[in-house]
Amino acid sequence: MKKALFFDIDGTLVSFDTHKIPTSAIKALEAAKANGAGIFIATGRPRQLVNNLQEIEHLIDGYITTNGGYSFIGKKVVKCVPIPHEDALKLVQLSSELHFPAMIVGVNSLTVINPDEQVDVIFKQLLNVPTLGLENKIECVLQQDILQLTPIITQEQEDNIMPQLPGCISARWYPSFTDITARGADKGRALMSMVRYLQLDIEKDVIAFGDGGNDMPMLKTAGIGVAMGNAVEKVKDIANYVTTTVDNDGIYNALVHLNII
């Protein structure tokens, strides 16, 4: 493996407008793989909801999911960082008291509590996720290690809630919701674990691509951090290179610029 390339999904590999990977990105990843690069996913999505990579699945060498909470290569779990159980229970309690929806993600299954119309808009329309585990009982999910909590809350609500979850951190990559993971779980730390496992030089061999606030730790950690043209400004500010948007051949243009293809 000459280089390891780590890609966020939504807004980086997959268009928010079409819910598809642009043809130019598929061809670019095929060329990069043929040139000896490793292809890795680094997403806020739980592995149960990674449903939009069918065209490149055969190219993918490993996954960072739930914002660094669960990383794996094949059947090998490279890193798993569960949320403290008492923090998960507290978020469930607050969801009931304050009447906001939240996705609760366990290692094996997930569910949404207190669902409302926002759930359909965000998960089904924006992210194109048709199945949300609504049939799964929260009591059963809470018996597992909890990897991520995704409440649909405002920034003000987040500021009030997070001090009540001392074992957690929050990464908001879309205005309507935030992803909460355990302290020590973010894409940057997961990237480090994957790179150590692969025995690569992070400065020379690792390039990360992203567009949202949850991608910032990864872009800072990689030898080269690439922001998409559609990235939020704070992501562009910390990136080593800003490419074009996901819908305007951003991945292809970046890989050409970096001499990967």
C-alpha positions in Angstrom: 0.0 0.0 0.0 1.7 3.2 -1.2 -0.8 5.6 0.2 -3.9 5.4 2.5 -6.8 7.6 1.4 -9.6 8.2 4.0 -12.9 9.6 2.7 -15.9 11.0 4.5 -19.2 9.9 2.9 -21.9 12.5 2.9 -20.9 15.7 1.1 -17.5 14.2 0.3 -17.9 11.0 -1.7 -21.7 11.2 -2.0 -23.7 14.2 -3.2 -26.4 15.6 -0.9 -28.3 16.5 -4.1 -28.2 13.2 -6.0 -27.4 10.8 -3.1 -24.9 9.1 -5.4 -21.1 9.0 -5.9 -20.2 11.0 -9.0 -18.9 9.0 -11.9 -15.7 11.0 -11.8 -15.1 10.0 -8.2 -15.7 6.3 -8.9 -13.2 6.4 -11.8 -10.7 8.3 -9.7 -10.9 5.7 -6.8 -10.5 2.9 -9.3 -7.4 4.5 -10.7 -6.0 5.2 -7.2 -6.5 1.6 -6.2 -4.8 0.4 -9.4 -1.9 2.7 -8.5 -1.5 1.0 -5.1 -3.5 3.2 -2.8 -5.6 1.9 0.0 -9.2 3.2 0.1 -10.8 3.8 3.5 -14.1 5.2 4.7 -14.3 7.6 7.6 -17.9 8.5 8.3 -20.3 9.6 11.1 -22.7 7.0 9.9 -23.0 3.8 11.9 -22.0 0.7 9.8 -25.7 -0.3 9.8 -26.5 2.8 7.8 -23.7 2.8 5.3 -26.0 2.1 2.4 -24.7 4.3 -0.4 -21.3 2.9 -1.4 -22.3 -0.1 -3.5 -20.5 1.1 -6.6 -17.1 1.2 -4.7 -17.5 -1.5 -2.0 -15.1 -3.7 -3.9 -12.4 -1.0 -3.6 -12.7 -0.4 0.2 -10.0 -1.7 2.5 -11.5 -0.6 5.9 -13.9 1.6 7.7 -14.0 4.2 10.4 -17.7 4.6 11.5 -19.7 6.5 14.1 -17.2 9.3 14.0 -14.4 7.1 15.2 -16.4 5.0 17.7 -16.0 1.8 15.7 -13.2 1.0 13.2 -12.6 -2.2 11.3 -10.7 -3.9 8.5 -12.6 -6.9 7.3 -13.6 -8.9 10.4 -10.8 -7.3 12.5 -12.0 -4.6 14.9 -9.2 -2.0 15.0 -10.8 0.3 17.6 -14.1 0.4 19.6 -14.8 3.2 22.0 -18.2 2.9 23.6 -20.1 5.7 25.4 -20.3 5.4 29.2 -23.6 3.6 29.9 -24.7 6.3 32.4 -24.3 9.0 29.7 -26.4 7.0 27.2 -29.1 6.6 29.8 -29.0 10.3 30.6 -29.5 11.3 26.9 -32.4 8.9 26.7 -33.9 10.5 29.8 -33.4 14.0 28.4 -34.9 13.1 25.1 -38.1 12.0 26.9 -38.2 15.1 29.2 -37.4 17.7 26.5 -39.2 15.9 23.7 -36.5 15.8 21.1 -35.7 12.8 18.7 -32.5 10.9 19.0 -30.9 8.0 17.3 -29.2 5.5 19.7 -26.6 3.4 18.0 -25.4 0.1 19.5 -22.7 -2.2 18.2 -25.2 -4.5 16.6 -28.4 -2.5 16.2 -29.9 1.0 16.5 -33.2 2.8 17.1 -34.7 6.2 17.1 -36.6 7.4 20.2 -39.3 10.1 20.2 -39.4 10.3 16.4 -41.1 13.2 14.7 -41.2 14.8 11.2 -37.6 16.0 11.5 -36.5 12.4 11.5 -37.9 11.8 8.1 -36.6 15.1 6.7 -33.0 14.5 8.0 -32.5 10.8 7.8 -34.8 9.7 5.0 -34.6 12.8 2.7 -31.2 14.4 3.4 -29.2 11.2 4.1 -31.4 8.8 2.1 -31.6 6.3 4.9 -34.9 4.3 4.5 -34.6 2.1 7.6 -34.0 3.6 11.0 -34.5 0.7 13.3 -37.8 2.0 14.7 -38.8 -1.6 15.3 -36.0 -2.1 17.7 -36.8 -1.5 21.3 -34.6 1.0 23.2 -34.3 -1.4 26.1 -32.7 -4.0 23.7 -30.3 -1.5 22.1 -29.2 -0.2 25.5 -28.0 -3.7 26.4 -25.2 -3.3 23.9 -22.2 -1.1 23.9 -23.4 2.3 22.7 -21.3 3.9 20.0 -23.1 7.1 19.1 -26.0 9.3 20.1 -27.5 11.5 17.5 -30.1 13.9 19.0 -31.9 16.4 16.7 -31.3 19.5 18.8 -30.3 23.1 18.4 -26.8 24.4 19.3 -28.3 26.0 22.4 -29.8 22.7 23.5 -26.5 21.0 22.8 -24.6 23.6 25.0 -27.0 22.8 27.9 -26.9 19.0 27.4 -23.3 18.2 26.9 -22.2 19.2 30.5 -24.6 16.5 31.6 -22.7 13.9 29.6 -19.2 14.1 31.0 -17.9 11.1 29.2 -18.8 12.4 25.8 -17.9 14.8 23.0 -20.1 16.3 20.3 -19.4 16.9 16.6 -22.1 18.9 14.7 -21.7 18.5 11.0 -25.2 19.6 10.0 -27.2 22.5 11.6 -30.2 20.4 12.8 -28.4 17.7 14.8 -25.2 16.6 16.4 -23.3 13.3 16.7 -22.2 12.5 20.3 -19.5 9.9 20.9 -17.3 8.9 23.8 -14.4 11.0 24.8 -11.5 9.6 22.9 -13.6 8.8 19.9 -13.3 11.1 16.9 -12.1 10.6 13.3 -8.6 11.8 14.1 -7.9 9.3 16.9 -9.5 6.5 14.8 -7.3 7.5 11.9 -4.2 7.2 14.2 -5.3 3.7 15.3 -5.8 2.6 11.7 -2.5 4.0 10.6 -0.6 2.2 13.4 -2.4 -1.0 12.5 -1.4 -0.6 8.9 2.2 0.4 9.9 2.2 3.5 7.7 3.9 6.8 8.1 1.0 9.2 8.8 2.9 12.3 7.5 4.0 10.7 4.2 1.4 8.1 3.4 -2.0 9.4 4.7 -4.5 11.8 3.0 -7.9 12.5 4.4 -10.9 14.1 2.6 -13.9 15.8 4.3 -16.4 18.6 4.3 -18.0 18.8 7.8 -17.0 19.8 11.3 -16.7 16.2 12.4 -14.0 15.8 9.7 -11.7 18.4 11.2 -9.8 16.1 13.6 -9.1 13.7 10.7 -7.9 16.4 8.4 -5.6 17.8 11.1 -4.2 14.4 11.9 -3.5 13.2 8.3 -0.3 14.2 6.5 -2.5 16.0 4.0 -6.1 17.1 4.8 -8.3 17.9 1.8 -11.5 20.0 2.2 -14.2 19.7 -0.4 -15.3 22.9 -2.2 -18.7 22.5 -0.5 -17.1 22.2 3.0 -17.9 24.6 5.8 -15.5 27.5 6.1 -13.9 26.3 9.3 -13.0 23.0 7.5 -11.5 24.8 4.6 -9.5 27.0 7.0 -7.6 24.0 8.5 -7.2 22.0 5.3 -3.9 21.7 3.4 -5.8 21.8 0.1 -9.3 22.8 -1.0 -10.7 21.0 -4.0 -13.9 21.6 -6.0 -17.3 20.5 -4.7 -18.4 16.9 -4.6 -20.7 17.5 -7.6 -18.0 19.2 -9.6 -15.4 16.4 -9.7 -13.9 17.3 -6.3 -12.4 13.9 -5.6 -11.1 13.4 -9.1 -9.5 16.9 -9.1 -7.9 16.4 -5.7 -6.3 13.1 -6.6 -4.9 14.5 -9.8 -3.6 17.5 -8.0 -1.9 15.3 -5.4 -0.4 13.0 -8.1 -2.3 10.0 -6.8 -3.7 9.4 -10.3 
